[in-house]
Structures are given as C-alpha cells and as structure tokens.
Amino acid sequence: MADLFDVKVRLMDVVPAHERAGDLGVAIFGVTLAVAPSVREVLAHDETWAAHGLRSLTTSGKIRLVRERLGLPRPPRR
C-alpha cells in the first residue's frame, strides 16, 4: 500500500448537495494511477464515511468519464 500521507490530491469538481437536490454533495478528486487503488481502498471503509463523510463511488483514468457516470456537467473554463 502506498504511503497515503504523501499522496497529492487534486480537487477537480465540487457539487454541493443543494445543487444536486439531494442530501449528499459530490466531489471529484484527481490522484495518480499509482496510488489510486490505495486511495480507493481507504475510501471504501465505513470508518472513513463515519469520520469524514467521504466515500468512493467510481474511478476512471479519465475525469470526463467520472463526470459522465455521475451525471455532472463539465465546469466552465477559467
């Protein structure tokens, strides 16, 4: 397992719950493929959900595919 304290995480998208008309918001994080399985494993634990409110729903090598699976539009370019 990779040392998760050295993982560089990039926040790609955030959609708050009120914008999704639901109880939960969604965030997309970008991590390197080398550590993705370890990050996914940590996010699969019930303890992570209880302590931080984070859970992994899907993964892909492409952010575009994650957005499609979650039904999220591509955010405007800055």
mmCIF file of the N, C-alpha and C atoms, coordinates in Angstrom:
data_MODEL
# 
_entry.id   MODEL 
# 
loop_
_atom_site.group_PDB 
_atom_site.id 
_atom_site.type_symbol 
_atom_site.label_atom_id 
_atom_site.label_alt_id 
_atom_site.label_comp_id 
_atom_site.label_asym_id 
_atom_site.label_entity_id 
_atom_site.label_seq_id 
_atom_site.pdbx_PDB_ins_code 
_atom_site.Cartn_x 
_atom_site.Cartn_y 
_atom_site.Cartn_z 
_atom_site.occupancy 
_atom_site.B_iso_or_equiv 
_atom_site.pdbx_formal_charge 
_atom_site.auth_seq_id 
_atom_site.auth_comp_id 
_atom_site.auth_asym_id 
_atom_site.auth_atom_id 
_atom_site.pdbx_PDB_model_num 
ATOM 1   N N  . MET A 1 1  ? 0.843   -1.181 0.000   1.00 0.00 ? 1  MET A N  1 
ATOM 2   C CA . MET A 1 1  ? 0.000   0.000  0.000   1.00 0.00 ? 1  MET A CA 1 
ATOM 3   C C  . MET A 1 1  ? 0.887   1.243  0.000   1.00 0.00 ? 1  MET A C  1 
ATOM 4   N N  . ALA A 1 2  ? 0.514   2.215  -0.792  1.00 0.00 ? 2  ALA A N  1 
ATOM 5   C CA . ALA A 1 2  ? 1.276   3.462  -0.869  1.00 0.00 ? 2  ALA A CA 1 
ATOM 6   C C  . ALA A 1 2  ? 1.142   4.229  0.442   1.00 0.00 ? 2  ALA A C  1 
ATOM 7   N N  . ASP A 1 3  ? 2.132   5.059  0.727   1.00 0.00 ? 3  ASP A N  1 
ATOM 8   C CA . ASP A 1 3  ? 2.067   5.914  1.905   1.00 0.00 ? 3  ASP A CA 1 
ATOM 9   C C  . ASP A 1 3  ? 1.075   7.035  1.608   1.00 0.00 ? 3  ASP A C  1 
ATOM 10  N N  . LEU A 1 4  ? -0.113  6.954  2.205   1.00 0.00 ? 4  LEU A N  1 
ATOM 11  C CA . LEU A 1 4  ? -1.179  7.888  1.876   1.00 0.00 ? 4  LEU A CA 1 
ATOM 12  C C  . LEU A 1 4  ? -0.939  9.297  2.390   1.00 0.00 ? 4  LEU A C  1 
ATOM 13  N N  . PHE A 1 5  ? 0.088   9.488  3.204   1.00 0.00 ? 5  PHE A N  1 
ATOM 14  C CA . PHE A 1 5  ? 0.407   10.838 3.656   1.00 0.00 ? 5  PHE A CA 1 
ATOM 15  C C  . PHE A 1 5  ? 1.188   11.601 2.590   1.00 0.00 ? 5  PHE A C  1 
ATOM 16  N N  . ASP A 1 6  ? 1.719   10.897 1.606   1.00 0.00 ? 6  ASP A N  1 
ATOM 17  C CA . ASP A 1 6  ? 2.475   11.535 0.536   1.00 0.00 ? 6  ASP A CA 1 
ATOM 18  C C  . ASP A 1 6  ? 1.665   11.683 -0.751  1.00 0.00 ? 6  ASP A C  1 
ATOM 19  N N  . VAL A 1 7  ? 0.387   11.348 -0.717  1.00 0.00 ? 7  VAL A N  1 
ATOM 20  C CA . VAL A 1 7  ? -0.450  11.395 -1.910  1.00 0.00 ? 7  VAL A CA 1 
ATOM 21  C C  . VAL A 1 7  ? -0.812  12.838 -2.234  1.00 0.00 ? 7  VAL A C  1 
ATOM 22  N N  . LYS A 1 8  ? -0.613  13.214 -3.481  1.00 0.00 ? 8  LYS A N  1 
ATOM 23  C CA . LYS A 1 8  ? -1.024  14.529 -3.947  1.00 0.00 ? 8  LYS A CA 1 
ATOM 24  C C  . LYS A 1 8  ? -2.427  14.386 -4.541  1.00 0.00 ? 8  LYS A C  1 
ATOM 25  N N  . VAL A 1 9  ? -3.365  15.116 -3.966  1.00 0.00 ? 9  VAL A N  1 
ATOM 26  C CA . VAL A 1 9  ? -4.758  15.050 -4.387  1.00 0.00 ? 9  VAL A CA 1 
ATOM 27  C C  . VAL A 1 9  ? -5.139  16.380 -5.013  1.00 0.00 ? 9  VAL A C  1 
ATOM 28  N N  . ARG A 1 10 ? -5.791  16.303 -6.155  1.00 0.00 ? 10 ARG A N  1 
ATOM 29  C CA . ARG A 1 10 ? -6.263  17.497 -6.849  1.00 0.00 ? 10 ARG A CA 1 
ATOM 30  C C  . ARG A 1 10 ? -7.785  17.505 -6.833  1.00 0.00 ? 10 ARG A C  1 
ATOM 31  N N  . LEU A 1 11 ? -8.383  18.544 -6.329  1.00 0.00 ? 11 LEU A N  1 
ATOM 32  C CA . LEU A 1 11 ? -9.833  18.672 -6.333  1.00 0.00 ? 11 LEU A CA 1 
ATOM 33  C C  . LEU A 1 11 ? -10.263 19.159 -7.712  1.00 0.00 ? 11 LEU A C  1 
ATOM 34  N N  . MET A 1 12 ? -10.993 18.317 -8.428  1.00 0.00 ? 12 MET A N  1 
ATOM 35  C CA . MET A 1 12 ? -11.374 18.639 -9.801  1.00 0.00 ? 12 MET A CA 1 
ATOM 36  C C  . MET A 1 12 ? -12.737 19.332 -9.877  1.00 0.00 ? 12 MET A C  1 
ATOM 37  N N  . ASP A 1 13 ? -13.726 18.796 -9.173  1.00 0.00 ? 13 ASP A N  1 
ATOM 38  C CA . ASP A 1 13 ? -15.085 19.332 -9.182  1.00 0.00 ? 13 ASP A CA 1 
ATOM 39  C C  . ASP A 1 13 ? -15.691 19.201 -7.799  1.00 0.00 ? 13 ASP A C  1 
ATOM 40  N N  . VAL A 1 14 ? -16.584 20.120 -7.463  1.00 0.00 ? 14 VAL A N  1 
ATOM 41  C CA . VAL A 1 14 ? -17.399 20.019 -6.249  1.00 0.00 ? 14 VAL A CA 1 
ATOM 42  C C  . VAL A 1 14 ? -18.809 20.461 -6.612  1.00 0.00 ? 14 VAL A C  1 
ATOM 43  N N  . VAL A 1 15 ? -19.785 19.632 -6.251  1.00 0.00 ? 15 VAL A N  1 
ATOM 44  C CA . VAL A 1 15 ? -21.186 19.987 -6.442  1.00 0.00 ? 15 VAL A CA 1 
ATOM 45  C C  . VAL A 1 15 ? -21.864 19.797 -5.088  1.00 0.00 ? 15 VAL A C  1 
ATOM 46  N N  . PRO A 1 16 ? -22.236 20.905 -4.430  1.00 0.00 ? 16 PRO A N  1 
ATOM 47  C CA . PRO A 1 16 ? -22.886 20.800 -3.124  1.00 0.00 ? 16 PRO A CA 1 
ATOM 48  C C  . PRO A 1 16 ? -24.246 20.103 -3.222  1.00 0.00 ? 16 PRO A C  1 
ATOM 49  N N  . ALA A 1 17 ? -24.700 19.557 -2.107  1.00 0.00 ? 17 ALA A N  1 
ATOM 50  C CA . ALA A 1 17 ? -25.966 18.815 -2.067  1.00 0.00 ? 17 ALA A CA 1 
ATOM 51  C C  . ALA A 1 17 ? -27.132 19.658 -2.568  1.00 0.00 ? 17 ALA A C  1 
ATOM 52  N N  . HIS A 1 18 ? -27.191 20.939 -2.196  1.00 0.00 ? 18 HIS A N  1 
ATOM 53  C CA . HIS A 1 18 ? -28.333 21.769 -2.598  1.00 0.00 ? 18 HIS A CA 1 
ATOM 54  C C  . HIS A 1 18 ? -28.402 21.976 -4.112  1.00 0.00 ? 18 HIS A C  1 
ATOM 55  N N  . GLU A 1 19 ? -27.275 21.852 -4.802  1.00 0.00 ? 19 GLU A N  1 
ATOM 56  C CA . GLU A 1 19 ? -27.273 21.971 -6.261  1.00 0.00 ? 19 GLU A CA 1 
ATOM 57  C C  . GLU A 1 19 ? -27.660 20.661 -6.936  1.00 0.00 ? 19 GLU A C  1 
ATOM 58  N N  . ARG A 1 20 ? -27.609 19.571 -6.172  1.00 0.00 ? 20 ARG A N  1 
ATOM 59  C CA . ARG A 1 20 ? -27.986 18.264 -6.710  1.00 0.00 ? 20 ARG A CA 1 
ATOM 60  C C  . ARG A 1 20 ? -29.393 17.867 -6.287  1.00 0.00 ? 20 ARG A C  1 
ATOM 61  N N  . ALA A 1 21 ? -30.048 18.721 -5.506  1.00 0.00 ? 21 ALA A N  1 
ATOM 62  C CA . ALA A 1 21 ? -31.388 18.428 -4.989  1.00 0.00 ? 21 ALA A CA 1 
ATOM 63  C C  . ALA A 1 21 ? -31.374 17.104 -4.225  1.00 0.00 ? 21 ALA A C  1 
ATOM 64  N N  . GLY A 1 22 ? -30.372 16.948 -3.374  1.00 0.00 ? 22 GLY A N  1 
ATOM 65  C CA . GLY A 1 22 ? -30.269 15.726 -2.590  1.00 0.00 ? 22 GLY A CA 1 
ATOM 66  C C  . GLY A 1 22 ? -29.641 15.989 -1.248  1.00 0.00 ? 22 GLY A C  1 
ATOM 67  N N  . ASP A 1 23 ? -29.404 14.920 -0.529  1.00 0.00 ? 23 ASP A N  1 
ATOM 68  C CA . ASP A 1 23 ? -28.816 15.027 0.804   1.00 0.00 ? 23 ASP A CA 1 
ATOM 69  C C  . ASP A 1 23 ? -27.294 15.058 0.780   1.00 0.00 ? 23 ASP A C  1 
ATOM 70  N N  . LEU A 1 24 ? -26.706 14.617 -0.328  1.00 0.00 ? 24 LEU A N  1 
ATOM 71  C CA . LEU A 1 24 ? -25.249 14.499 -0.393  1.00 0.00 ? 24 LEU A CA 1 
ATOM 72  C C  . LEU A 1 24 ? -24.681 15.281 -1.565  1.00 0.00 ? 24 LEU A C  1 
ATOM 73  N N  . GLY A 1 25 ? -23.542 15.892 -1.339  1.00 0.00 ? 25 GLY A N  1 
ATOM 74  C CA . GLY A 1 25 ? -22.810 16.544 -2.412  1.00 0.00 ? 25 GLY A CA 1 
ATOM 75  C C  . GLY A 1 25 ? -21.856 15.550 -3.060  1.00 0.00 ? 25 GLY A C  1 
ATOM 76  N N  . VAL A 1 26 ? -21.208 15.980 -4.110  1.00 0.00 ? 26 VAL A N  1 
ATOM 77  C CA . VAL A 1 26 ? -20.275 15.133 -4.848  1.00 0.00 ? 26 VAL A CA 1 
ATOM 78  C C  . VAL A 1 26 ? -19.001 15.927 -5.098  1.00 0.00 ? 26 VAL A C  1 
ATOM 79  N N  . ALA A 1 27 ? -17.876 15.250 -4.958  1.00 0.00 ? 27 ALA A N  1 
ATOM 80  C CA . ALA A 1 27 ? -16.586 15.857 -5.300  1.00 0.00 ? 27 ALA A CA 1 
ATOM 81  C C  . ALA A 1 27 ? -15.803 14.860 -6.141  1.00 0.00 ? 27 ALA A C  1 
ATOM 82  N N  . ILE A 1 28 ? -15.048 15.374 -7.067  1.00 0.00 ? 28 ILE A N  1 
ATOM 83  C CA . ILE A 1 28 ? -14.164 14.536 -7.883  1.00 0.00 ? 28 ILE A CA 1 
ATOM 84  C C  . ILE A 1 28 ? -12.740 14.913 -7.541  1.00 0.00 ? 28 ILE A C  1 
ATOM 85  N N  . PHE A 1 29 ? -11.972 13.916 -7.143  1.00 0.00 ? 29 PHE A N  1 
ATOM 86  C CA . PHE A 1 29 ? -10.571 14.095 -6.806  1.00 0.00 ? 29 PHE A CA 1 
ATOM 87  C C  . PHE A 1 29 ? -9.709  13.445 -7.873  1.00 0.00 ? 29 PHE A C  1 
ATOM 88  N N  . GLY A 1 30 ? -8.620  14.091 -8.208  1.00 0.00 ? 30 GLY A N  1 
ATOM 89  C CA . GLY A 1 30 ? -7.638  13.517 -9.115  1.00 0.00 ? 30 GLY A CA 1 
ATOM 90  C C  . GLY A 1 30 ? -6.423  13.050 -8.324  1.00 0.00 ? 30 GLY A C  1 
ATOM 91  N N  . VAL A 1 31 ? -6.050  11.792 -8.514  1.00 0.00 ? 31 VAL A N  1 
ATOM 92  C CA . VAL A 1 31 ? -4.833  11.235 -7.910  1.00 0.00 ? 31 VAL A CA 1 
ATOM 93  C C  . VAL A 1 31 ? -4.091  10.482 -9.002  1.00 0.00 ? 31 VAL A C  1 
ATOM 94  N N  . THR A 1 32 ? -2.835  10.181 -8.767  1.00 0.00 ? 32 THR A N  1 
ATOM 95  C CA . THR A 1 32 ? -2.076  9.424  -9.764  1.00 0.00 ? 32 THR A CA 1 
ATOM 96  C C  . THR A 1 32 ? -2.571  7.985  -9.806  1.00 0.00 ? 32 THR A C  1 
ATOM 97  N N  . LEU A 1 33 ? -2.406  7.365  -10.948 1.00 0.00 ? 33 LEU A N  1 
ATOM 98  C CA . LEU A 1 33 ? -2.838  5.968  -11.089 1.00 0.00 ? 33 LEU A CA 1 
ATOM 99  C C  . LEU A 1 33 ? -2.072  5.043  -10.146 1.00 0.00 ? 33 LEU A C  1 
ATOM 100 N N  . ALA A 1 34 ? -0.853  5.413  -9.781  1.00 0.00 ? 34 ALA A N  1 
ATOM 101 C CA . ALA A 1 34 ? -0.052  4.573  -8.898  1.00 0.00 ? 34 ALA A CA 1 
ATOM 102 C C  . ALA A 1 34 ? -0.670  4.434  -7.511  1.00 0.00 ? 34 ALA A C  1 
ATOM 103 N N  . VAL A 1 35 ? -1.326  5.482  -7.023  1.00 0.00 ? 35 VAL A N  1 
ATOM 104 C CA . VAL A 1 35 ? -1.900  5.443  -5.674  1.00 0.00 ? 35 VAL A CA 1 
ATOM 105 C C  . VAL A 1 35 ? -3.414  5.285  -5.680  1.00 0.00 ? 35 VAL A C  1 
ATOM 106 N N  . ALA A 1 36 ? -4.043  5.314  -6.845  1.00 0.00 ? 36 ALA A N  1 
ATOM 107 C CA . ALA A 1 36 ? -5.499  5.240  -6.918  1.00 0.00 ? 36 ALA A CA 1 
ATOM 108 C C  . ALA A 1 36 ? -6.078  4.018  -6.208  1.00 0.00 ? 36 ALA A C  1 
ATOM 109 N N  . PRO A 1 37 ? -5.528  2.810  -6.370  1.00 0.00 ? 37 PRO A N  1 
ATOM 110 C CA . PRO A 1 37 ? -6.100  1.664  -5.650  1.00 0.00 ? 37 PRO A CA 1 
ATOM 111 C C  . PRO A 1 37 ? -6.032  1.822  -4.128  1.00 0.00 ? 37 PRO A C  1 
ATOM 112 N N  . SER A 1 38 ? -4.958  2.385  -3.624  1.00 0.00 ? 38 SER A N  1 
ATOM 113 C CA . SER A 1 38 ? -4.823  2.587  -2.177  1.00 0.00 ? 38 SER A CA 1 
ATOM 114 C C  . SER A 1 38 ? -5.814  3.633  -1.669  1.00 0.00 ? 38 SER A C  1 
ATOM 115 N N  . VAL A 1 39 ? -5.971  4.710  -2.415  1.00 0.00 ? 39 VAL A N  1 
ATOM 116 C CA . VAL A 1 39 ? -6.917  5.751  -2.024  1.00 0.00 ? 39 VAL A CA 1 
ATOM 117 C C  . VAL A 1 39 ? -8.330  5.189  -2.048  1.00 0.00 ? 39 VAL A C  1 
ATOM 118 N N  . ARG A 1 40 ? -8.654  4.441  -3.075  1.00 0.00 ? 40 ARG A N  1 
ATOM 119 C CA . ARG A 1 40 ? -9.986  3.832  -3.183  1.00 0.00 ? 40 ARG A CA 1 
ATOM 120 C C  . ARG A 1 40 ? -10.248 2.872  -2.023  1.00 0.00 ? 40 ARG A C  1 
ATOM 121 N N  . GLU A 1 41 ? -9.235  2.111  -1.643  1.00 0.00 ? 41 GLU A N  1 
ATOM 122 C CA . GLU A 1 41 ? -9.376  1.176  -0.519  1.00 0.00 ? 41 GLU A CA 1 
ATOM 123 C C  . GLU A 1 41 ? -9.695  1.908  0.777   1.00 0.00 ? 41 GLU A C  1 
ATOM 124 N N  . VAL A 1 42 ? -9.003  3.006  1.034   1.00 0.00 ? 42 VAL A N  1 
ATOM 125 C CA . VAL A 1 42 ? -9.253  3.793  2.246   1.00 0.00 ? 42 VAL A CA 1 
ATOM 126 C C  . VAL A 1 42 ? -10.667 4.368  2.223   1.00 0.00 ? 42 VAL A C  1 
ATOM 127 N N  . LEU A 1 43 ? -11.095 4.867  1.064   1.00 0.00 ? 43 LEU A N  1 
ATOM 128 C CA . LEU A 1 43 ? -12.417 5.467  0.964   1.00 0.00 ? 43 LEU A CA 1 
ATOM 129 C C  . LEU A 1 43 ? -13.548 4.443  1.022   1.00 0.00 ? 43 LEU A C  1 
ATOM 130 N N  . ALA A 1 44 ? -13.233 3.168  0.871   1.00 0.00 ? 44 ALA A N  1 
ATOM 131 C CA . ALA A 1 44 ? -14.247 2.117  0.931   1.00 0.00 ? 44 ALA A CA 1 
ATOM 132 C C  . ALA A 1 44 ? -14.612 1.739  2.369   1.00 0.00 ? 44 ALA A C  1 
ATOM 133 N N  . HIS A 1 45 ? -13.784 2.119  3.341   1.00 0.00 ? 45 HIS A N  1 
ATOM 134 C CA . HIS A 1 45 ? -14.035 1.750  4.733   1.00 0.00 ? 45 HIS A CA 1 
ATOM 135 C C  . HIS A 1 45 ? -15.187 2.554  5.323   1.00 0.00 ? 45 HIS A C  1 
ATOM 136 N N  . ASP A 1 46 ? -16.047 1.876  6.087   1.00 0.00 ? 46 ASP A N  1 
ATOM 137 C CA . ASP A 1 46 ? -17.151 2.555  6.769   1.00 0.00 ? 46 ASP A CA 1 
ATOM 138 C C  . ASP A 1 46 ? -16.637 3.608  7.743   1.00 0.00 ? 46 ASP A C  1 
ATOM 139 N N  . GLU A 1 47 ? -15.457 3.376  8.315   1.00 0.00 ? 47 GLU A N  1 
ATOM 140 C CA . GLU A 1 47 ? -14.879 4.328  9.264   1.00 0.00 ? 47 GLU A CA 1 
ATOM 141 C C  . GLU A 1 47 ? -14.567 5.668  8.583   1.00 0.00 ? 47 GLU A C  1 
ATOM 142 N N  . THR A 1 48 ? -14.157 5.614  7.330   1.00 0.00 ? 48 THR A N  1 
ATOM 143 C CA . THR A 1 48 ? -13.860 6.841  6.589   1.00 0.00 ? 48 THR A CA 1 
ATOM 144 C C  . THR A 1 48 ? -15.141 7.639  6.370   1.00 0.00 ? 48 THR A C  1 
ATOM 145 N N  . TRP A 1 49 ? -16.229 6.941  6.059   1.00 0.00 ? 49 TRP A N  1 
ATOM 146 C CA . TRP A 1 49 ? -17.517 7.605  5.885   1.00 0.00 ? 49 TRP A CA 1 
ATOM 147 C C  . TRP A 1 49 ? -17.965 8.235  7.203   1.00 0.00 ? 49 TRP A C  1 
ATOM 148 N N  . ALA A 1 50 ? -17.855 7.483  8.289   1.00 0.00 ? 50 ALA A N  1 
ATOM 149 C CA . ALA A 1 50 ? -18.305 7.976  9.593   1.00 0.00 ? 50 ALA A CA 1 
ATOM 150 C C  . ALA A 1 50 ? -17.469 9.167  10.063  1.00 0.00 ? 50 ALA A C  1 
ATOM 151 N N  . ALA A 1 51 ? -16.164 9.113  9.851   1.00 0.00 ? 51 ALA A N  1 
ATOM 152 C CA . ALA A 1 51 ? -15.274 10.162 10.365  1.00 0.00 ? 51 ALA A CA 1 
ATOM 153 C C  . ALA A 1 51 ? -15.209 11.392 9.464   1.00 0.00 ? 51 ALA A C  1 
ATOM 154 N N  . HIS A 1 52 ? -15.267 11.190 8.150   1.00 0.00 ? 52 HIS A N  1 
ATOM 155 C CA . HIS A 1 52 ? -15.012 12.301 7.224   1.00 0.00 ? 52 HIS A CA 1 
ATOM 156 C C  . HIS A 1 52 ? -16.132 12.557 6.222   1.00 0.00 ? 52 HIS A C  1 
ATOM 157 N N  . GLY A 1 53 ? -17.091 11.658 6.140   1.00 0.00 ? 53 GLY A N  1 
ATOM 158 C CA . GLY A 1 53 ? -18.176 11.833 5.176   1.00 0.00 ? 53 GLY A CA 1 
ATOM 159 C C  . GLY A 1 53 ? -17.739 11.654 3.742   1.00 0.00 ? 53 GLY A C  1 
ATOM 160 N N  . LEU A 1 54 ? -16.722 10.817 3.532   1.00 0.00 ? 54 LEU A N  1 
ATOM 161 C CA . LEU A 1 54 ? -16.201 10.565 2.183   1.00 0.00 ? 54 LEU A CA 1 
ATOM 162 C C  . LEU A 1 54 ? -16.394 9.106  1.812   1.00 0.00 ? 54 LEU A C  1 
ATOM 163 N N  . ARG A 1 55 ? -16.778 8.882  0.557   1.00 0.00 ? 55 ARG A N  1 
ATOM 164 C CA . ARG A 1 55 ? -16.918 7.517  0.049   1.00 0.00 ? 55 ARG A CA 1 
ATOM 165 C C  . ARG A 1 55 ? -16.611 7.549  -1.441  1.00 0.00 ? 55 ARG A C  1 
ATOM 166 N N  . SER A 1 56 ? -15.989 6.497  -1.925  1.00 0.00 ? 56 SER A N  1 
ATOM 167 C CA . SER A 1 56 ? -15.678 6.403  -3.339  1.00 0.00 ? 56 SER A CA 1 
ATOM 168 C C  . SER A 1 56 ? -16.853 5.776  -4.080  1.00 0.00 ? 56 SER A C  1 
ATOM 169 N N  . LEU A 1 57 ? -17.278 6.409  -5.177  1.00 0.00 ? 57 LEU A N  1 
ATOM 170 C CA . LEU A 1 57 ? -18.387 5.881  -5.972  1.00 0.00 ? 57 LEU A CA 1 
ATOM 171 C C  . LEU A 1 57 ? -17.912 5.238  -7.260  1.00 0.00 ? 57 LEU A C  1 
ATOM 172 N N  . THR A 1 58 ? -16.911 5.829  -7.892  1.00 0.00 ? 58 THR A N  1 
ATOM 173 C CA . THR A 1 58 ? -16.434 5.313  -9.166  1.00 0.00 ? 58 THR A CA 1 
ATOM 174 C C  . THR A 1 58 ? -15.016 5.812  -9.408  1.00 0.00 ? 58 THR A C  1 
ATOM 175 N N  . THR A 1 59 ? -14.300 5.126  -10.258 1.00 0.00 ? 59 THR A N  1 
ATOM 176 C CA . THR A 1 59 ? -12.963 5.573  -10.650 1.00 0.00 ? 59 THR A CA 1 
ATOM 177 C C  . THR A 1 59 ? -12.800 5.409  -12.153 1.00 0.00 ? 59 THR A C  1 
ATOM 178 N N  . SER A 1 60 ? -11.870 6.145  -12.681 1.00 0.00 ? 60 SER A N  1 
ATOM 179 C CA . SER A 1 60 ? -11.530 6.040  -14.092 1.00 0.00 ? 60 SER A CA 1 
ATOM 180 C C  . SER A 1 60 ? -10.206 6.738  -14.301 1.00 0.00 ? 60 SER A C  1 
ATOM 181 N N  . GLY A 1 61 ? -9.549  6.419  -15.370 1.00 0.00 ? 61 GLY A N  1 
ATOM 182 C CA . GLY A 1 61 ? -8.326  7.106  -15.739 1.00 0.00 ? 61 GLY A CA 1 
ATOM 183 C C  . GLY A 1 61 ? -8.621  8.470  -16.355 1.00 0.00 ? 61 GLY A C  1 
ATOM 184 N N  . LYS A 1 62 ? -9.896  8.725  -16.627 1.00 0.00 ? 62 LYS A N  1 
ATOM 185 C CA . LYS A 1 62 ? -10.285 9.985  -17.263 1.00 0.00 ? 62 LYS A CA 1 
ATOM 186 C C  . LYS A 1 62 ? -11.377 10.674 -16.432 1.00 0.00 ? 62 LYS A C  1 
ATOM 187 N N  . ILE A 1 63 ? -11.132 11.925 -16.070 1.00 0.00 ? 63 ILE A N  1 
ATOM 188 C CA . ILE A 1 63 ? -12.095 12.696 -15.293 1.00 0.00 ? 63 ILE A CA 1 
ATOM 189 C C  . ILE A 1 63 ? -13.407 12.838 -16.060 1.00 0.00 ? 63 ILE A C  1 
ATOM 190 N N  . ARG A 1 64 ? -13.330 12.963 -17.368 1.00 0.00 ? 64 ARG A N  1 
ATOM 191 C CA . ARG A 1 64 ? -14.529 13.089 -18.205 1.00 0.00 ? 64 ARG A CA 1 
ATOM 192 C C  . ARG A 1 64 ? -15.477 11.910 -17.992 1.00 0.00 ? 64 ARG A C  1 
ATOM 193 N N  . LEU A 1 65 ? -14.930 10.702 -17.888 1.00 0.00 ? 65 LEU A N  1 
ATOM 194 C CA . LEU A 1 65 ? -15.770 9.522  -17.691 1.00 0.00 ? 65 LEU A CA 1 
ATOM 195 C C  . LEU A 1 65 ? -16.412 9.508  -16.307 1.00 0.00 ? 65 LEU A C  1 
ATOM 196 N N  . VAL A 1 66 ? -15.711 9.986  -15.307 1.00 0.00 ? 66 VAL A N  1 
ATOM 197 C CA . VAL A 1 66 ? -16.288 10.067 -13.964 1.00 0.00 ? 66 VAL A CA 1 
ATOM 198 C C  . VAL A 1 66 ? -17.444 11.055 -13.975 1.00 0.00 ? 66 VAL A C  1 
ATOM 199 N N  . ARG A 1 67 ? -17.256 12.208 -14.614 1.00 0.00 ? 67 ARG A N  1 
ATOM 200 C CA . ARG A 1 67 ? -18.336 13.194 -14.710 1.00 0.00 ? 67 ARG A CA 1 
ATOM 201 C C  . ARG A 1 67 ? -19.562 12.595 -15.402 1.00 0.00 ? 67 ARG A C  1 
ATOM 202 N N  . GLU A 1 68 ? -19.333 11.854 -16.486 1.00 0.00 ? 68 GLU A N  1 
ATOM 203 C CA . GLU A 1 68 ? -20.445 11.232 -17.211 1.00 0.00 ? 68 GLU A CA 1 
ATOM 204 C C  . GLU A 1 68 ? -21.189 10.243 -16.309 1.00 0.00 ? 68 GLU A C  1 
ATOM 205 N N  . ARG A 1 69 ? -20.465 9.401  -15.593 1.00 0.00 ? 69 ARG A N  1 
ATOM 206 C CA . ARG A 1 69 ? -21.102 8.404  -14.725 1.00 0.00 ? 69 ARG A CA 1 
ATOM 207 C C  . ARG A 1 69 ? -21.919 9.037  -13.617 1.00 0.00 ? 69 ARG A C  1 
ATOM 208 N N  . LEU A 1 70 ? -21.476 10.184 -13.124 1.00 0.00 ? 70 LEU A N  1 
ATOM 209 C CA . LEU A 1 70 ? -22.178 10.862 -12.040 1.00 0.00 ? 70 LEU A CA 1 
ATOM 210 C C  . LEU A 1 70 ? -23.204 11.878 -12.543 1.00 0.00 ? 70 LEU A C  1 
ATOM 211 N N  . GLY A 1 71 ? -23.289 12.033 -13.865 1.00 0.00 ? 71 GLY A N  1 
ATOM 212 C CA . GLY A 1 71 ? -24.246 12.971 -14.440 1.00 0.00 ? 71 GLY A CA 1 
ATOM 213 C C  . GLY A 1 71 ? -23.901 14.423 -14.173 1.00 0.00 ? 71 GLY A C  1 
ATOM 214 N N  . LEU A 1 72 ? -22.615 14.738 -14.116 1.00 0.00 ? 72 LEU A N  1 
ATOM 215 C CA . LEU A 1 72 ? -22.169 16.099 -13.837 1.00 0.00 ? 72 LEU A CA 1 
ATOM 216 C C  . LEU A 1 72 ? -21.714 16.783 -15.121 1.00 0.00 ? 72 LEU A C  1 
ATOM 217 N N  . PRO A 1 73 ? -22.082 18.043 -15.289 1.00 0.00 ? 73 PRO A N  1 
ATOM 218 C CA . PRO A 1 73 ? -21.593 18.771 -16.470 1.00 0.00 ? 73 PRO A CA 1 
ATOM 219 C C  . PRO A 1 73 ? -20.131 19.170 -16.252 1.00 0.00 ? 73 PRO A C  1 
ATOM 220 N N  . ARG A 1 74 ? -19.454 19.412 -17.348 1.00 0.00 ? 74 ARG A N  1 
ATOM 221 C CA . ARG A 1 74 ? -18.095 19.914 -17.257 1.00 0.00 ? 74 ARG A CA 1 
ATOM 222 C C  . ARG A 1 74 ? -18.162 21.366 -16.786 1.00 0.00 ? 74 ARG A C  1 
ATOM 223 N N  . PRO A 1 75 ? -17.378 21.708 -15.741 1.00 0.00 ? 75 PRO A N  1 
ATOM 224 C CA . PRO A 1 75 ? -17.424 23.095 -15.269 1.00 0.00 ? 75 PRO A CA 1 
ATOM 225 C C  . PRO A 1 75 ? -16.837 24.040 -16.312 1.00 0.00 ? 75 PRO A C  1 
ATOM 226 N N  . PRO A 1 76 ? -17.252 25.307 -16.284 1.00 0.00 ? 76 PRO A N  1 
ATOM 227 C CA . PRO A 1 76 ? -16.702 26.274 -17.250 1.00 0.00 ? 76 PRO A CA 1 
ATOM 228 C C  . PRO A 1 76 ? -15.206 26.480 -17.028 1.00 0.00 ? 76 PRO A C  1 
ATOM 229 N N  . ARG A 1 77 ? -14.509 26.748 -18.107 1.00 0.00 ? 77 ARG A N  1 
ATOM 230 C CA . ARG A 1 77 ? -13.073 27.026 -18.020 1.00 0.00 ? 77 ARG A CA 1 
ATOM 231 C C  . ARG A 1 77 ? -12.865 28.383 -17.392 1.00 0.00 ? 77 ARG A C  1 
ATOM 232 N N  . ARG A 1 78 ? -11.772 28.527 -16.689 1.00 0.00 ? 78 ARG A N  1 
ATOM 233 C CA . ARG A 1 78 ? -11.485 29.802 -16.030 1.00 0.00 ? 78 ARG A CA 1 
ATOM 234 C C  . ARG A 1 78 ? -10.505 30.607 -16.834 1.00 0.00 ? 78 ARG A C  1 
# 
